[in-house]
């Protein structure tokens, strides 16, 4: 059984660009809905006010003016929500894992992720995937992801052993670093 101890640093959670997504998914759904509305309105306008054999009785000012106003409103709301999202530093300061020592154990039948406050024991077949990136291993299961930074390995032999044991135990292991 392999056992590794480490503490997270804020750098483990930064994206390569150092930025986070600024717009949320619901915004994208509303923008798509409005885009479909505008396309249907254009089709009705080009068809002389008839869409699929049904006469459209909307004033053309409504058809031409309302969708752009909706788009402007949702862009404004999406950006406003993005500004209120806490920064990575604020999330890090509130995090329970910020100052915890974490122990990762690779047992023959399960993966163990342990701290002083909680324990996660996950069977190998339960992982959706294990992804190796340039700086970390990401263990995805259920709706959660556990991150194991590569900086915890003292030398390349230890890293290669860890990688080999993951390939042997996890059916969906992907490496993006090589």
Secondary structure in CASP SS format (residue, H / E / C, confidence):
PFRMAT SS
TARGET T0000
AUTHOR 0000-0000-0000
METHOD secondary structure of the structure
MODEL  1
X C 1.00
X E 1.00
X E 1.00
X E 1.00
X E 1.00
X E 1.00
X C 1.00
X C 1.00
X C 1.00
X H 1.00
X H 1.00
X H 1.00
X H 1.00
X C 1.00
X C 1.00
X C 1.00
X C 1.00
X C 1.00
X C 1.00
X C 1.00
X C 1.00
X C 1.00
X C 1.00
X C 1.00
X H 1.00
X H 1.00
X H 1.00
X H 1.00
X H 1.00
X H 1.00
X H 1.00
X H 1.00
X H 1.00
X H 1.00
X H 1.00
X H 1.00
X H 1.00
X H 1.00
X H 1.00
X H 1.00
X H 1.00
X H 1.00
X H 1.00
X H 1.00
X H 1.00
X H 1.00
X C 1.00
X C 1.00
X C 1.00
X E 1.00
X E 1.00
X C 1.00
X C 1.00
X E 1.00
X E 1.00
X C 1.00
X C 1.00
X C 1.00
X C 1.00
X H 1.00
X H 1.00
X H 1.00
X H 1.00
X H 1.00
X H 1.00
X H 1.00
X H 1.00
X H 1.00
X H 1.00
X H 1.00
X H 1.00
X H 1.00
X H 1.00
X H 1.00
X H 1.00
X H 1.00
X H 1.00
X H 1.00
X H 1.00
X H 1.00
X H 1.00
X H 1.00
X H 1.00
X H 1.00
X C 1.00
X C 1.00
X C 1.00
X H 1.00
X H 1.00
X H 1.00
X H 1.00
X H 1.00
X H 1.00
X H 1.00
X C 1.00
X C 1.00
X C 1.00
X C 1.00
X C 1.00
X C 1.00
X C 1.00
X E 1.00
X E 1.00
X E 1.00
X E 1.00
X E 1.00
X C 1.00
X C 1.00
X C 1.00
X E 1.00
X E 1.00
X E 1.00
X E 1.00
X E 1.00
X C 1.00
X C 1.00
X C 1.00
X C 1.00
X E 1.00
X E 1.00
X E 1.00
X E 1.00
X E 1.00
X H 1.00
X H 1.00
X H 1.00
X E 1.00
X E 1.00
X E 1.00
X E 1.00
X E 1.00
X E 1.00
X C 1.00
X C 1.00
X C 1.00
X E 1.00
X E 1.00
X E 1.00
X E 1.00
X E 1.00
X E 1.00
X C 1.00
X C 1.00
X E 1.00
X E 1.00
X E 1.00
X E 1.00
X E 1.00
X E 1.00
X H 1.00
X H 1.00
X H 1.00
X C 1.00
X C 1.00
X C 1.00
X H 1.00
X H 1.00
X H 1.00
X H 1.00
X H 1.00
X H 1.00
X H 1.00
X H 1.00
X H 1.00
X H 1.00
X H 1.00
X H 1.00
X H 1.00
X H 1.00
X C 1.00
X C 1.00
X C 1.00
X E 1.00
X E 1.00
X E 1.00
X C 1.00
X C 1.00
X C 1.00
END
